[in-house]
Amino acid sequence: MKVSRRGMLAGAAAAGAAGVVGAIGLESQSEAAGAGSKPRQAAGAADRAGSAVDRAGRPAGAGGERHAVELTWFGTHAWQIRCGKSVVLTDPWFTRFKTGTFTPQGADPKTKLVIKPEVIDKHLSTADAILVHHGHYDHLADVPYVAQKTKATVLCTETHANLLRAMRTPNDLLSPVRGGEYLPFEGFAIEVFPSLHSCGGKRHTYAYPGYRYAVPPRPRVIEDLVEGGTLAYVITIGGLRILSLSTANFDPNALRDLQVDVVLAAPGGEPGITDRLLRTIKPVRTVIATHWDDFDKPLDEPSVPWTDLTPLRTSAQKAGAEFVLLDHLQKVTL
């Protein structure tokens, strides 16, 4: 595994991120993985990916061959996954306007939605597929512009599709899914799974729930972008199988005994939920932290954790997985 480093973690919040901190340079595999963990060797990953099959008996990669897969993190759950000419995006949100989400007062639901094409254009040029995991603004707000720019196929629920139609996304780019689909593309394949948004607080709730069964008025503020159902995806690319989860929660019935090489896992949710995830799926080699940064902060500055990452790191290492933490705009090659 090769990690390129753009900068160091910074900020007072990073100092409380339990071991994430201090002067860690992620060029070092052992530091990225955490003390005492063994760096993954490319040959081992290739052997495992070549022999893996999913629960329907499909091979993990085309012909069992392994090719380098590059993941770039753009904060929140925005990932670019590239192998050769194939590019998959997850929840591409680059604009990152201030909402107050991580202040004691919480997000202002009447915060106006903003899209900044110049920020998106700076970081993104092409894509073949866009995977929408749920409909909240920090996942969906930039998708209309990204979809029109790249002409990528947008996988999403019907609610997300209706919200995107309301935001003037061309209908012929939208592919509503429910979970259970196996979708081959040139150079990669996508499997779709039903999933769940993470919950919190005394009532075990989350922000802006709801569905849109028809195209609504154009969304103007962040509360207009409702959750609308949550999906998980497995991306099989370059012989590597990547499970992408946009929140800490998941559907254990949908993922039971799933075999993948990499999990994009978020902190938070109910206590012990990552432990349950890693017991539900088959043993996984690599857990990469996602959606752990304060997304009111600019993308071109070092990320600041919104929570203590110790539980996520501990869960991964206890399960025998390598734990990887990237900074904004950082890349890792698997």
HUVENCOR-V324237 format. One line per field, one symbol per residue. ss: DSSP state (A for helix, B for strand, O for the rest). Layout:
ss: ???
This chain:
ss: OBBBOOOOOOOAAAAOOOOOOOOOOOOOAAAAAOOOOOOOOAAAAAAAAAAOBOOOOOBOOAAAOOOOOBBBBOOOOOBBBBBOOBBBBBOOOOOOOOOOOOOOOOOOOOOBOOOOAAAAAAAOOOOOBBBOOOOOAAAAOOAAAAAAAAOOBBBBOAAAAAAAAAOOOOAAABBBOOOOOBBBBOOBBBBBBBBOOOOBOOOOBOOOOOOOOOOOOOOOBAAAOOOOOBBBBBBBBOOBBBBBOOOOOOOAAAAOOOOOOBBBBBOOOOOOAAAAAAAAOOOOOBBBBBOOBOOOOOOOOOOOBOOOOAAAAAAAAAOOOBBBOOOOOOBBBO
